[in-house]
Amino acid sequence: MKFFPSKVEIETVNRFCNARCPMCTIKFVPDFEKLEPDELSHNGISRREEIMSLNTFIKIADKFKPIIKHITALTLQGSGEPLLDKTIAKKVNYAKSIGFKSIGFSSNCDILERKRSVELLESGLDCLIASIDGLTKEVHESCRPRTNFHKAVKNVKFFIDYRN
């Protein structure tokens, strides 16, 4: 009997984020050196920071073509803010074109501007998990430092309205 993954996660952004959430364990650039001692890493050194190129993404996504019918979800996130990837909509579009279903990611939505919302929705994005923590500016911004509560809420409202 063969077993296939039903869910795939491809990290397109590593060690870059516009927020500095206290619960996060990632040692983000530029706050930390590019190669920083990291006791949580398998080799004791933090992974190299990068935003994955579209070509690299295509090479990785293509490896799943033979089993794509078994995959129910693709998540484009990992150790960074996915919206810092300027090619994320192109990656979603490509993944959709080869048969990935239910593509999504979570974001603090601070940089989810109108143009980006339109691009993402038109690319075929199925799920955006908006990390808005709390019902007030004070609570949200204490959980997501360096973000703006009102801006994130406004961005998410536009995203929902455009989607609808």
Secondary structure as the mmCIF struct_conf table of DSSP 4:
data_model
#
loop_
_struct_conf.conf_type_id
_struct_conf.id
_struct_conf.beg_label_comp_id
_struct_conf.beg_label_asym_id
_struct_conf.beg_label_seq_id
_struct_conf.end_label_comp_id
_struct_conf.end_label_asym_id
_struct_conf.end_label_seq_id
BEND BEND1 SER A 6 SER A 6
STRN STRN1 LYS A 7 GLU A 9
STRN STRN2 VAL A 13 ASN A 14
BEND BEND2 ARG A 15 ARG A 15
BEND BEND3 ASN A 18 ASN A 18
TURN_TY1_P TURN_TY1_P1 PRO A 22 MET A 23
TURN_TY1_P TURN_TY1_P2 VAL A 29 ASP A 31
BEND BEND4 PHE A 32 PHE A 32
BEND BEND5 LYS A 34 LEU A 35
STRN STRN3 PRO A 37 PRO A 37
TURN_TY1_P TURN_TY1_P3 GLU A 39 LEU A 40
BEND BEND6 SER A 41 SER A 41
TURN_TY1_P TURN_TY1_P4 HIS A 42 ASN A 43
BEND BEND7 GLY A 44 GLY A 44
STRN STRN4 ILE A 45 ILE A 45
HELX_LH_PP_P HELX_LH_PP_P1 SER A 46 GLU A 49
STRN STRN5 GLU A 50 ILE A 51
HELX_RH_AL_P HELX_RH_AL_P1 LEU A 54 ASP A 62
TURN_TY1_P TURN_TY1_P5 LYS A 63 PHE A 64
HELX_RH_3T_P HELX_RH_3T_P1 LYS A 65 HIS A 70
STRN STRN6 ALA A 73 THR A 75
BEND BEND8 GLY A 78 GLY A 80
HELX_RH_3T_P HELX_RH_3T_P2 PRO A 82 LEU A 84
TURN_TY1_P TURN_TY1_P6 LYS A 86 THR A 87
HELX_RH_AL_P HELX_RH_AL_P2 ILE A 88 SER A 97
TURN_TY1_P TURN_TY1_P7 ILE A 98 GLY A 99
BEND BEND9 SER A 102 SER A 102
STRN STRN7 ILE A 103 SER A 107
TURN_TY1_P TURN_TY1_P8 ASP A 110 ILE A 111
HELX_RH_AL_P HELX_RH_AL_P3 ARG A 114 SER A 123
TURN_TY1_P TURN_TY1_P9 GLY A 124 GLY A 124
STRN STRN8 CYS A 127 ALA A 130
BEND BEND10 GLY A 134 THR A 136
HELX_RH_AL_P HELX_RH_AL_P4 LYS A 137 CYS A 143
BEND BEND11 ARG A 144 ARG A 144
TURN_TY1_P TURN_TY1_P10 PRO A 145 ARG A 146
BEND BEND12 THR A 147 THR A 147
HELX_RH_AL_P HELX_RH_AL_P5 PHE A 149 ARG A 163
#
